[in-house]
Protein backbone atom coordinates (compact mmCIF):
# COMPACT_ATOMS: atom_id res chain seq x y z
CA UNK A 1 0.00 0.00 0.00
CA UNK A 2 1.49 3.28 -1.09
CA UNK A 3 1.27 6.12 1.39
CA UNK A 4 0.24 9.59 0.28
CA UNK A 5 3.15 12.06 0.40
CA UNK A 6 3.09 14.27 3.44
CA UNK A 7 4.78 17.64 3.74
CA UNK A 8 5.14 20.28 6.41
CA UNK A 9 2.80 23.22 6.43
CA UNK A 10 4.09 26.58 5.18
CA UNK A 11 7.14 27.47 7.28
CA UNK A 12 7.27 31.10 8.43
CA UNK A 13 10.42 33.19 8.05
CA UNK A 14 11.04 33.12 11.83
CA UNK A 15 10.60 29.35 11.92
CA UNK A 16 12.92 28.93 8.93
CA UNK A 17 15.60 31.03 10.66
CA UNK A 18 15.28 28.91 13.80
CA UNK A 19 15.44 25.70 11.77
CA UNK A 20 18.52 26.96 9.88
CA UNK A 21 20.28 27.69 13.17
CA UNK A 22 19.26 24.22 14.37
CA UNK A 23 21.37 22.74 11.57
CA UNK A 24 24.42 23.90 13.56
CA UNK A 25 23.19 22.31 16.80
CA UNK A 26 25.41 19.93 18.73
CA UNK A 27 22.32 17.93 19.64
CA UNK A 28 21.67 15.15 17.11
CA UNK A 29 17.97 15.19 18.04
CA UNK A 30 17.59 18.85 17.05
CA UNK A 31 19.83 18.53 13.98
CA UNK A 32 17.90 15.56 12.56
CA UNK A 33 14.52 17.21 13.09
CA UNK A 34 15.64 20.45 11.48
CA UNK A 35 16.97 18.50 8.50
CA UNK A 36 13.67 16.67 8.10
CA UNK A 37 11.46 19.74 8.40
CA UNK A 38 13.56 21.84 6.00
CA UNK A 39 13.80 18.98 3.47
CA UNK A 40 10.02 18.52 3.62
CA UNK A 41 9.56 22.28 3.11
CA UNK A 42 11.67 21.90 -0.07
CA UNK A 43 9.25 19.21 -1.27
CA UNK A 44 11.33 16.12 -0.54
CA UNK A 45 9.39 12.94 0.21
CA UNK A 46 9.56 10.82 3.36
CA UNK A 47 11.07 7.57 2.01
CA UNK A 48 14.14 9.06 0.29
CA UNK A 49 14.58 11.49 3.17
CA UNK A 50 14.55 8.64 5.68
CA UNK A 51 17.08 6.65 3.66
CA UNK A 52 19.37 9.67 3.41
CA UNK A 53 19.15 10.47 7.12
CA UNK A 54 19.28 6.87 8.34
CA UNK A 55 15.80 6.61 9.78
CA UNK A 56 12.49 5.14 8.69
CA UNK A 57 9.90 6.94 6.61
CA UNK A 58 7.50 6.46 9.54
CA UNK A 59 9.83 8.50 11.75
CA UNK A 60 9.98 11.22 9.09
CA UNK A 61 6.19 11.29 8.77
CA UNK A 62 5.74 11.45 12.54
CA UNK A 63 8.11 14.42 12.81
CA UNK A 64 6.34 16.21 9.95
CA UNK A 65 2.92 15.62 11.53
CA UNK A 66 4.23 16.77 14.91
CA UNK A 67 5.68 19.96 13.39
CA UNK A 68 2.39 20.68 11.65
CA UNK A 69 0.62 20.54 15.01
CA UNK A 70 3.18 21.90 17.50
CA UNK A 71 5.50 24.03 15.39
CA UNK A 72 9.03 24.58 16.71
CA UNK A 73 8.16 22.82 19.97
CA UNK A 74 9.00 19.65 18.00
CA UNK A 75 12.68 20.57 18.49
CA UNK A 76 12.41 20.08 22.27
CA UNK A 77 13.17 16.65 23.66
CA UNK A 78 10.10 15.39 25.47
CA UNK A 79 9.74 12.91 28.26
CA UNK A 80 10.32 9.24 27.46
CA UNK A 81 7.83 8.14 30.08
CA UNK A 82 4.66 6.54 28.84
CA UNK A 83 1.59 8.77 28.68
CA UNK A 84 -0.47 6.20 30.50
CA UNK A 85 0.48 3.50 32.90
CA UNK A 86 -1.54 0.32 33.08
CA UNK A 87 -1.56 -0.81 36.65
CA UNK A 88 -1.33 -4.51 37.27
CA UNK A 89 -3.34 -4.14 40.50
CA UNK A 90 -6.69 -2.39 40.66
CA UNK A 91 -7.30 -0.37 43.81
CA UNK A 92 -9.31 -3.23 45.28
CA UNK A 93 -6.66 -5.83 44.36
CA UNK A 94 -3.94 -3.62 45.86
CA UNK A 95 -5.81 -3.51 49.16
CA UNK A 96 -6.21 -7.29 49.02
CA UNK A 97 -2.44 -7.57 48.45
CA UNK A 98 -1.84 -5.47 51.55
CA UNK A 99 -4.17 -7.73 53.55
CA UNK A 100 -2.55 -10.83 52.08
CA UNK A 101 0.83 -9.76 53.49
CA UNK A 102 -0.66 -9.73 57.01
CA UNK A 103 -1.04 -13.51 56.82
CA UNK A 104 1.56 -16.21 56.72
CA UNK A 105 2.55 -17.56 53.28
CA UNK A 106 1.88 -20.99 54.79
CA UNK A 107 -1.84 -20.20 54.63
CA UNK A 108 -1.41 -20.11 50.84
CA UNK A 109 0.40 -23.46 50.69
CA UNK A 110 3.95 -22.12 50.70
CA UNK A 111 6.79 -23.83 52.55
CA UNK A 112 8.06 -20.63 54.15
CA UNK A 113 6.70 -18.22 56.71
CA UNK A 114 8.56 -15.22 55.29
CA UNK A 115 7.17 -13.07 52.51
CA UNK A 116 9.40 -12.03 49.65
CA UNK A 117 8.42 -9.80 46.76
CA UNK A 118 8.66 -12.77 44.37
CA UNK A 119 6.50 -14.89 46.66
CA UNK A 120 3.93 -12.07 46.95
CA UNK A 121 3.83 -11.86 43.15
CA UNK A 122 3.34 -15.63 42.86
CA UNK A 123 0.53 -15.71 45.43
CA UNK A 124 -1.09 -12.61 43.88
CA UNK A 125 -1.44 -14.49 40.62
CA UNK A 126 -2.70 -17.65 42.32
CA UNK A 127 -5.28 -15.66 44.31
CA UNK A 128 -6.49 -13.85 41.19
CA UNK A 129 -5.26 -10.41 42.23
CA UNK A 130 -3.45 -10.05 38.89
CA UNK A 131 -4.14 -11.41 35.44
CA UNK A 132 -0.52 -12.47 34.89
CA UNK A 133 2.70 -12.94 36.86
CA UNK A 134 4.06 -9.52 37.83
CA UNK A 135 7.59 -8.50 38.70
CA UNK A 136 8.98 -7.92 42.16
CA UNK A 137 9.19 -4.23 41.32
CA UNK A 138 5.47 -4.14 40.49
CA UNK A 139 4.71 -5.50 43.96
CA UNK A 140 7.03 -2.90 45.51
CA UNK A 141 5.45 -0.05 43.49
CA UNK A 142 1.94 -1.23 44.35
CA UNK A 143 2.78 -1.20 48.04
CA UNK A 144 4.42 2.19 47.63
CA UNK A 145 1.20 3.47 46.02
CA UNK A 146 -0.59 2.34 49.18
CA UNK A 147 2.02 4.27 51.21
CA UNK A 148 3.42 0.98 52.52
CA UNK A 149 7.18 0.65 52.57
CA UNK A 150 8.36 -2.89 51.89
CA UNK A 151 10.62 -2.64 54.93
CA UNK A 152 7.53 -1.88 56.97
CA UNK A 153 5.71 -4.79 55.41
CA UNK A 154 8.44 -7.11 56.66
CA UNK A 155 7.56 -6.08 60.22
CA UNK A 156 4.14 -7.66 59.78
CA UNK A 157 5.63 -11.09 59.30
CA UNK A 158 4.67 -13.65 61.89
CA UNK A 159 5.51 -17.29 62.17
CA UNK A 160 3.94 -20.32 63.82
CA UNK A 161 7.40 -21.05 65.28
CA UNK A 162 7.21 -20.34 69.07
CA UNK A 163 10.84 -19.20 69.03
CA UNK A 164 10.31 -16.85 66.04
CA UNK A 165 10.46 -13.60 68.04
CA UNK A 166 13.71 -14.62 69.76
CA UNK A 167 15.28 -15.73 66.48
CA UNK A 168 14.19 -12.55 64.73
CA UNK A 169 15.65 -10.35 67.48
CA UNK A 170 18.91 -12.28 67.30
CA UNK A 171 19.07 -11.92 63.52
CA UNK A 172 18.14 -8.23 63.34
CA UNK A 173 19.81 -7.04 66.53
C-alpha positions in Angstrom: 0.0 0.0 0.0 1.5 3.3 -1.1 1.3 6.1 1.4 0.2 9.6 0.3 3.1 12.1 0.4 3.1 14.3 3.4 4.8 17.6 3.7 5.1 20.3 6.4 2.8 23.2 6.4 4.1 26.6 5.2 7.1 27.5 7.3 7.3 31.1 8.4 10.4 33.2 8.1 11.0 33.1 11.8 10.6 29.3 11.9 12.9 28.9 8.9 15.6 31.0 10.7 15.3 28.9 13.8 15.4 25.7 11.8 18.5 27.0 9.9 20.3 27.7 13.2 19.3 24.2 14.4 21.4 22.7 11.6 24.4 23.9 13.6 23.2 22.3 16.8 25.4 19.9 18.7 22.3 17.9 19.6 21.7 15.2 17.1 18.0 15.2 18.0 17.6 18.9 17.1 19.8 18.5 14.0 17.9 15.6 12.6 14.5 17.2 13.1 15.6 20.5 11.5 17.0 18.5 8.5 13.7 16.7 8.1 11.5 19.7 8.4 13.6 21.8 6.0 13.8 19.0 3.5 10.0 18.5 3.6 9.6 22.3 3.1 11.7 21.9 -0.1 9.3 19.2 -1.3 11.3 16.1 -0.5 9.4 12.9 0.2 9.6 10.8 3.4 11.1 7.6 2.0 14.1 9.1 0.3 14.6 11.5 3.2 14.5 8.6 5.7 17.1 6.7 3.7 19.4 9.7 3.4 19.1 10.5 7.1 19.3 6.9 8.3 15.8 6.6 9.8 12.5 5.1 8.7 9.9 6.9 6.6 7.5 6.5 9.5 9.8 8.5 11.7 10.0 11.2 9.1 6.2 11.3 8.8 5.7 11.5 12.5 8.1 14.4 12.8 6.3 16.2 10.0 2.9 15.6 11.5 4.2 16.8 14.9 5.7 20.0 13.4 2.4 20.7 11.6 0.6 20.5 15.0 3.2 21.9 17.5 5.5 24.0 15.4 9.0 24.6 16.7 8.2 22.8 20.0 9.0 19.7 18.0 12.7 20.6 18.5 12.4 20.1 22.3 13.2 16.7 23.7 10.1 15.4 25.5 9.7 12.9 28.3 10.3 9.2 27.5 7.8 8.1 30.1 4.7 6.5 28.8 1.6 8.8 28.7 -0.5 6.2 30.5 0.5 3.5 32.9 -1.5 0.3 33.1 -1.6 -0.8 36.6 -1.3 -4.5 37.3 -3.3 -4.1 40.5 -6.7 -2.4 40.7 -7.3 -0.4 43.8 -9.3 -3.2 45.3 -6.7 -5.8 44.4 -3.9 -3.6 45.9 -5.8 -3.5 49.2 -6.2 -7.3 49.0 -2.4 -7.6 48.5 -1.8 -5.5 51.5 -4.2 -7.7 53.5 -2.6 -10.8 52.1 0.8 -9.8 53.5 -0.7 -9.7 57.0 -1.0 -13.5 56.8 1.6 -16.2 56.7 2.6 -17.6 53.3 1.9 -21.0 54.8 -1.8 -20.2 54.6 -1.4 -20.1 50.8 0.4 -23.5 50.7 3.9 -22.1 50.7 6.8 -23.8 52.5 8.1 -20.6 54.2 6.7 -18.2 56.7 8.6 -15.2 55.3 7.2 -13.1 52.5 9.4 -12.0 49.7 8.4 -9.8 46.8 8.7 -12.8 44.4 6.5 -14.9 46.7 3.9 -12.1 47.0 3.8 -11.9 43.1 3.3 -15.6 42.9 0.5 -15.7 45.4 -1.1 -12.6 43.9 -1.4 -14.5 40.6 -2.7 -17.7 42.3 -5.3 -15.7 44.3 -6.5 -13.8 41.2 -5.3 -10.4 42.2 -3.4 -10.0 38.9 -4.1 -11.4 35.4 -0.5 -12.5 34.9 2.7 -12.9 36.9 4.1 -9.5 37.8 7.6 -8.5 38.7 9.0 -7.9 42.2 9.2 -4.2 41.3 5.5 -4.1 40.5 4.7 -5.5 44.0 7.0 -2.9 45.5 5.5 -0.1 43.5 1.9 -1.2 44.3 2.8 -1.2 48.0 4.4 2.2 47.6 1.2 3.5 46.0 -0.6 2.3 49.2 2.0 4.3 51.2 3.4 1.0 52.5 7.2 0.7 52.6 8.4 -2.9 51.9 10.6 -2.6 54.9 7.5 -1.9 57.0 5.7 -4.8 55.4 8.4 -7.1 56.7 7.6 -6.1 60.2 4.1 -7.7 59.8 5.6 -11.1 59.3 4.7 -13.6 61.9 5.5 -17.3 62.2 3.9 -20.3 63.8 7.4 -21.1 65.3 7.2 -20.3 69.1 10.8 -19.2 69.0 10.3 -16.9 66.0 10.5 -13.6 68.0 13.7 -14.6 69.8 15.3 -15.7 66.5 14.2 -12.5 64.7 15.7 -10.3 67.5 18.9 -12.3 67.3 19.1 -11.9 63.5 18.1 -8.2 63.3 19.8 -7.0 66.5 
